[in-house]
Amino acid sequence: MKRLTATQILILIPVLLFSGCWDQRVIEETGILFQVGIEPASGDKILVTSVFPAFDSRLPNQDEVITTEANLLQEAIEEAKTITDKRVEGGKVQQILFAKEIAGQGIQELLEFFKRDPLISPLAQVVIVDGSPKELLEKARTFASKARTVFYINRLLAKNVNYLHVPETSIYDFSIYSLAPGLDPITPLLKLEPDGIRVLGSALFSAGRMVGQLDTQQTALLLAMMGRAPKTEFVFIASGLERDSPLKRGAAFTIRESHRKIRLDLQGRRLAIDILLDLRGVLDEYDQDMLDQAGPQEVLEERLSREVQENCLGILGYTQRLGSDPIGFGDLVRAKYYSAWKTMDWEEVYRDATVNVEVKMEIRQFGLIK
């Protein structure tokens, strides 16, 4: 038997490596599930809206939107397969949009379907809609000045996550925060407007159910207290910052650095929480003479600090009344005072806790040079 030469071996190697079988799929014939909307329907059923990008369409906003009514998510997806002429694949789900009515009842059980499907990424975002997800997804196709539905919502959320107007909450994040003792998730909150989709802020959860909401600026402050706000912009209309001009009031301050510390002190069943926020940044819009001198600048920094402090205390008082703990004070108490944690009623302790916020704002720049 002849020995194989080096040349023959080199020829055989790519033949063996690159030959074989694979599951060939034509992209134009595949319905890739990008967005799913879930809302209540009649008779305790759910209305499921599925969005598939139309790769073979020459028109910009002709993504396929299919709505089905069923008792289970799997049933709704299977019914959608009987309507579309494409092979449905779920490996590219970007967002799961829940109506507020569904979120108020709890969405953990509905998320189980997406967590169990190995083709759906756990990084898909959980989003709450103030209104009907079906109407939002269908109307998004008609906005001539916007991108295609599958890209418009994705880009809108990504941009506002960078602005800290909304949190970034994946299926994985929501599940971890919901199951962790002493920690509650928050999600983006959207609403359909006549001219587009508006980011309202964030939805607050407690025990897996939506219990309240914050606007975009409150969300930015909450994320700062959570240690998740490296950079954002705050616009204030604060007492003592009014000007004589009727055209402008307040001050705009961009945060370039944000540092947070939390201190806990538990005495019996009385919990004291101290949050220290160190914010440094740029004064973008505020006309005032002599800011290059120490006195006027310190006065403005003190006023801005007081404004942020009052807003933070208002947010924390609101979350305490709701029983929502997005910052995770309970998780910190469990780690530091585990013996006491095992015997305490955390909901009662959290509701009655004394919370103090100390804010230090430093203006690093307020002009082109200084």
C-alpha positions as CSV (number, residue, x, y, z in Angstrom):
1,M,0.0,0.0,0.0
2,K,1.4,3.4,-1.0
3,R,2.2,5.9,1.7
4,L,0.3,9.2,1.4
5,T,2.6,12.0,0.4
6,A,2.6,15.3,2.1
7,T,0.8,16.9,-0.9
8,Q,-2.0,14.3,-0.7
9,I,-2.4,14.9,3.0
10,L,-2.7,18.7,2.5
11,I,-5.4,18.1,-0.1
12,L,-7.3,15.7,2.1
13,I,-7.4,17.9,5.2
14,P,-9.6,20.7,3.8
15,V,-11.8,18.1,2.1
16,L,-12.4,16.3,5.4
17,L,-12.9,19.6,7.3
18,F,-15.2,21.4,5.0
19,S,-17.3,18.6,3.6
20,G,-20.4,17.4,5.4
21,C,-24.0,18.4,5.9
22,W,-25.7,21.4,7.4
23,D,-29.2,22.7,7.9
24,Q,-29.4,25.2,5.1
25,R,-32.0,27.9,5.5
26,V,-32.9,30.6,3.1
27,I,-33.1,33.9,5.0
28,E,-36.0,35.3,2.9
29,E,-38.0,32.2,3.9
30,T,-37.3,32.5,7.6
31,G,-39.4,34.4,10.1
32,I,-37.0,35.5,12.8
33,L,-38.9,36.6,15.9
34,F,-37.6,40.0,17.1
35,Q,-40.2,41.4,19.4
36,V,-43.1,39.9,21.4
37,G,-45.9,41.9,22.9
38,I,-48.1,40.4,25.7
39,E,-51.4,41.8,27.0
40,P,-54.6,40.6,28.6
41,A,-57.4,39.3,26.4
42,S,-61.0,38.2,27.0
43,G,-61.7,35.1,29.0
44,D,-58.4,35.0,31.0
45,K,-56.5,34.6,27.8
46,I,-53.4,36.5,26.6
47,L,-53.0,38.5,23.4
48,V,-49.6,37.8,21.9
49,T,-48.2,40.1,19.1
50,S,-45.1,38.8,17.2
51,V,-42.9,40.9,15.0
52,F,-40.8,39.4,12.2
53,P,-38.5,41.5,9.9
54,A,-39.4,41.1,6.2
55,F,-36.0,40.6,4.6
56,D,-37.5,40.2,1.1
57,S,-39.4,43.5,1.3
58,R,-38.3,46.5,-0.6
59,L,-40.5,48.8,1.5
60,P,-38.9,50.2,4.7
61,N,-41.6,49.5,7.2
62,Q,-43.1,46.2,6.0
63,D,-42.2,44.0,8.9
64,E,-44.7,41.2,9.5
65,V,-46.8,41.7,12.7
66,I,-49.0,38.7,13.7
67,T,-51.4,38.8,16.7
68,T,-52.8,35.6,18.2
69,E,-55.0,34.9,21.2
70,A,-54.3,31.9,23.4
71,N,-54.1,30.5,26.9
72,L,-50.4,29.8,26.8
73,L,-47.4,31.5,25.1
74,Q,-46.4,28.3,23.3
75,E,-49.9,28.0,22.0
76,A,-49.8,31.5,20.6
77,I,-46.5,31.0,18.9
78,E,-47.7,27.8,17.4
79,E,-50.8,29.6,16.1
80,A,-48.6,32.3,14.6
81,K,-46.8,29.6,12.6
82,T,-50.1,28.7,10.9
83,I,-50.5,32.3,9.7
84,T,-47.1,33.2,8.4
85,D,-45.6,31.7,5.3
86,K,-42.1,31.6,6.9
87,R,-40.3,29.2,9.1
88,V,-40.5,30.8,12.6
89,E,-37.2,31.0,14.6
90,G,-37.0,32.6,18.0
91,G,-33.2,33.0,18.4
92,K,-33.1,36.8,17.9
93,V,-35.7,38.1,20.3
94,Q,-34.7,41.6,21.3
95,Q,-37.5,42.8,23.6
96,I,-40.5,41.3,25.4
97,L,-43.1,44.0,25.9
98,F,-45.7,43.5,28.7
99,A,-48.8,45.6,29.1
100,K,-49.1,47.4,32.5
101,E,-52.2,45.3,33.3
102,I,-50.2,42.1,32.9
103,A,-47.2,43.5,34.8
104,G,-49.5,44.4,37.7
105,Q,-50.4,40.8,38.1
106,G,-46.9,39.5,37.8
107,I,-44.8,38.4,34.8
108,Q,-42.5,35.8,36.2
109,E,-44.6,32.9,35.1
110,L,-44.8,34.3,31.5
111,L,-41.0,34.7,31.5
112,E,-40.6,31.0,32.2
113,F,-41.4,30.3,28.6
114,F,-38.6,32.4,27.3
115,K,-36.2,31.1,30.0
116,R,-36.9,27.5,29.0
117,D,-36.5,28.0,25.3
118,P,-32.7,27.4,24.5
119,L,-33.0,29.4,21.3
120,I,-34.1,32.6,23.1
121,S,-31.2,34.6,24.6
122,P,-31.6,35.4,28.3
123,L,-30.2,38.9,27.4
124,A,-33.5,39.8,25.7
125,Q,-34.9,43.0,27.3
126,V,-38.0,43.1,29.5
127,V,-40.1,46.2,28.8
128,I,-43.4,47.5,30.2
129,V,-45.8,49.4,28.0
130,D,-48.3,52.0,29.3
131,G,-51.1,50.9,26.9
132,S,-51.4,48.1,24.4
133,P,-48.2,46.4,23.1
134,K,-50.2,45.3,20.0
135,E,-51.2,48.9,19.2
136,L,-47.6,50.1,19.8
137,L,-46.0,47.5,17.5
138,E,-48.6,47.9,14.8
139,K,-48.5,51.7,14.9
140,A,-44.7,51.8,14.8
141,R,-44.8,50.5,11.2
142,T,-46.6,53.6,10.1
143,F,-44.0,56.2,11.3
144,A,-42.4,57.2,8.0
145,S,-39.6,59.2,9.7
146,K,-38.6,56.3,12.0
147,A,-36.6,53.2,11.3
148,R,-38.2,49.8,10.9
149,T,-40.1,48.6,13.9
150,V,-37.5,45.9,14.8
151,F,-34.7,48.5,14.8
152,Y,-36.6,51.6,16.1
153,I,-37.5,50.1,19.5
154,N,-34.0,48.6,19.9
155,R,-32.2,51.8,19.1
156,L,-34.6,53.9,21.2
157,L,-34.0,51.8,24.3
158,A,-30.2,51.6,23.7
159,K,-29.9,55.4,23.4
160,N,-32.0,56.1,26.5
161,V,-30.1,53.4,28.5
162,N,-26.9,55.5,27.7
163,Y,-28.7,58.6,28.9
164,L,-29.8,56.8,32.1
165,H,-33.4,57.6,31.3
166,V,-34.2,53.9,31.6
167,P,-32.5,50.8,33.1
168,E,-31.2,47.9,31.1
169,T,-33.1,44.9,32.3
170,S,-32.7,41.5,30.6
171,I,-34.7,38.3,31.2
172,Y,-31.6,37.2,33.3
173,D,-31.5,40.4,35.3
174,F,-35.3,40.4,36.0
175,S,-35.2,36.7,37.2
176,I,-32.2,37.2,39.4
177,Y,-33.6,40.4,41.0
178,S,-37.0,38.9,41.5
179,L,-35.7,35.7,43.2
180,A,-33.0,37.4,45.4
181,P,-34.2,38.2,48.9
182,G,-34.2,41.9,49.5
183,L,-33.9,43.1,45.9
184,D,-36.5,44.1,43.3
185,P,-36.2,44.7,39.6
186,I,-36.9,47.8,37.6
187,T,-37.6,47.8,33.8
188,P,-38.0,50.4,31.0
189,L,-41.4,51.9,30.6
190,L,-42.7,53.0,27.1
191,K,-45.8,54.6,25.8
192,L,-47.2,55.1,22.3
193,E,-47.6,58.8,21.2
194,P,-49.1,60.2,18.0
195,D,-45.6,61.0,16.6
196,G,-43.6,58.1,17.9
197,I,-42.8,55.9,20.9
198,R,-41.9,57.8,24.1
199,V,-39.7,56.6,26.9
200,L,-41.6,57.4,30.2
201,G,-38.9,56.2,32.6
202,S,-38.9,53.0,34.7
203,A,-41.5,50.6,36.1
204,L,-41.0,49.6,39.8
205,F,-41.7,46.0,41.0
206,S,-42.3,44.4,44.3
207,A,-42.7,40.6,44.8
208,G,-42.6,40.2,41.0
209,R,-45.5,42.7,40.4
210,M,-45.4,46.2,39.0
211,V,-46.4,48.6,41.8
212,G,-45.3,52.1,40.5
213,Q,-43.3,54.1,38.1
214,L,-40.6,56.9,37.9
215,D,-40.0,59.5,35.2
216,T,-36.8,59.7,33.3
217,Q,-35.0,62.1,35.7
218,Q,-36.1,60.2,38.8
219,T,-34.8,57.0,37.1
220,A,-31.4,58.7,36.5
221,L,-31.2,59.6,40.2
222,L,-32.3,56.1,41.2
223,L,-29.6,54.6,39.0
224,A,-27.1,56.9,40.6
225,M,-28.1,55.7,44.1
226,M,-27.8,52.1,42.7
227,G,-24.2,52.8,41.6
228,R,-25.1,52.5,37.9
229,A,-24.8,56.1,36.7
230,P,-21.3,56.9,35.5
231,K,-22.6,59.8,33.3
232,T,-25.9,61.6,32.9
233,E,-27.5,65.0,32.7
234,F,-29.7,66.7,35.2
235,V,-31.9,69.7,34.5
236,F,-33.0,71.6,37.6
237,I,-35.6,74.2,38.3
238,A,-34.7,74.8,41.9
239,S,-35.7,77.4,44.4
240,G,-33.0,80.1,44.6
241,L,-31.9,79.5,41.0
242,E,-34.5,81.7,39.3
243,R,-33.3,84.5,37.0
244,D,-34.9,87.8,36.2
245,S,-35.3,86.7,32.5
246,P,-38.7,85.1,31.8
247,L,-37.1,82.9,29.1
248,K,-34.9,80.6,31.2
249,R,-35.0,79.2,34.8
250,G,-32.9,76.7,36.6
251,A,-29.6,75.1,35.7
252,A,-28.4,72.2,33.6
253,F,-25.6,70.0,35.0
254,T,-23.9,67.1,33.3
255,I,-22.5,64.4,35.6
256,R,-19.2,63.1,34.4
257,E,-18.3,61.1,37.6
258,S,-20.6,59.4,40.1
259,H,-19.6,57.6,43.2
260,R,-21.9,56.0,45.8
261,K,-21.5,54.7,49.3
262,I,-24.2,53.1,51.5
263,R,-23.9,52.7,55.3
264,L,-26.3,50.6,57.4
265,D,-27.0,50.6,61.1
266,L,-29.4,48.1,62.5
267,Q,-30.5,48.5,66.1
268,G,-33.1,45.9,67.0
269,R,-35.7,46.3,64.4
270,R,-34.8,49.9,63.6
271,L,-32.8,50.4,60.5
272,A,-30.9,53.6,59.5
273,I,-29.6,53.9,56.0
274,D,-27.1,56.6,54.9
275,I,-26.4,57.1,51.2
276,L,-23.5,59.3,50.2
277,L,-23.4,60.5,46.6
278,D,-20.3,62.2,45.2
279,L,-21.2,63.9,41.8
280,R,-18.7,65.7,39.6
281,G,-19.4,67.3,36.3
282,V,-19.9,70.3,34.0
283,L,-22.3,73.2,34.3
284,D,-23.9,73.3,30.8
285,E,-26.5,76.1,31.1
286,Y,-26.6,78.7,33.8
287,D,-25.7,82.4,33.4
288,Q,-24.1,83.8,36.5
289,D,-21.3,86.3,36.9
290,M,-18.2,85.5,39.1
291,L,-18.5,81.7,38.9
292,D,-14.8,81.6,38.5
293,Q,-14.5,82.8,42.1
294,A,-14.8,80.3,45.0
295,G,-17.8,82.0,46.8
296,P,-20.5,82.0,44.1
297,Q,-19.4,78.6,42.8
298,E,-19.7,77.0,46.3
299,V,-23.2,78.6,46.7
300,L,-24.4,77.1,43.4
301,E,-22.9,73.7,44.2
302,E,-24.7,73.8,47.6
303,R,-28.0,74.6,45.9
304,L,-27.6,71.9,43.3
305,S,-26.7,69.4,46.0
306,R,-29.8,70.3,48.0
307,E,-32.0,69.9,44.9
308,V,-30.6,66.4,44.2
309,Q,-30.9,65.5,47.9
310,E,-34.6,66.5,48.0
311,N,-35.3,64.5,44.8
312,C,-33.5,61.4,46.1
313,L,-35.3,61.5,49.4
314,G,-38.6,61.8,47.5
315,I,-37.8,58.8,45.4
316,L,-36.8,56.7,48.4
317,G,-39.9,57.7,50.3
318,Y,-42.0,56.6,47.3
319,T,-40.3,53.2,46.9
320,Q,-40.6,52.6,50.7
321,R,-44.4,53.2,50.6
322,L,-44.7,50.9,47.6
323,G,-42.6,48.2,49.3
324,S,-40.2,48.2,46.3
325,D,-36.5,47.9,47.0
326,P,-34.6,48.4,43.7
327,I,-31.4,49.6,45.4
328,G,-31.2,46.3,47.3
329,F,-31.0,47.5,50.9
330,G,-32.5,44.2,52.0
331,D,-29.7,42.3,50.2
332,L,-27.1,44.4,52.0
333,V,-28.8,43.9,55.4
334,R,-28.9,40.1,54.7
335,A,-25.2,40.1,54.0
336,K,-24.3,42.3,57.0
337,Y,-26.8,41.2,59.6
338,Y,-27.7,37.7,58.6
339,S,-28.7,36.4,62.0
340,A,-31.1,39.3,62.4
341,W,-32.3,38.9,58.8
342,K,-33.5,35.3,59.4
343,T,-36.0,36.5,62.1
344,M,-37.0,39.9,60.9
345,D,-40.1,41.0,58.9
346,W,-38.1,42.8,56.2
347,E,-41.1,44.4,54.6
348,E,-42.0,46.1,57.9
349,V,-38.3,47.0,58.7
350,Y,-37.9,48.5,55.2
351,R,-41.1,50.5,55.4
352,D,-40.1,52.0,58.7
353,A,-36.4,52.5,58.0
354,T,-34.9,56.0,58.4
355,V,-33.1,57.0,55.2
356,N,-30.7,59.9,54.8
357,V,-29.0,61.1,51.6
358,E,-25.9,63.2,51.6
359,V,-25.0,64.8,48.2
360,K,-21.8,66.5,47.3
361,M,-21.7,68.2,43.9
362,E,-18.5,69.6,42.4
363,I,-18.5,71.8,39.3
364,R,-15.4,70.9,37.4
365,Q,-16.1,73.1,34.4
366,F,-18.6,75.8,33.5
367,G,-17.2,77.5,30.4
368,L,-15.0,76.9,27.4
369,I,-11.8,77.4,29.4
370,K,-12.7,77.0,33.1
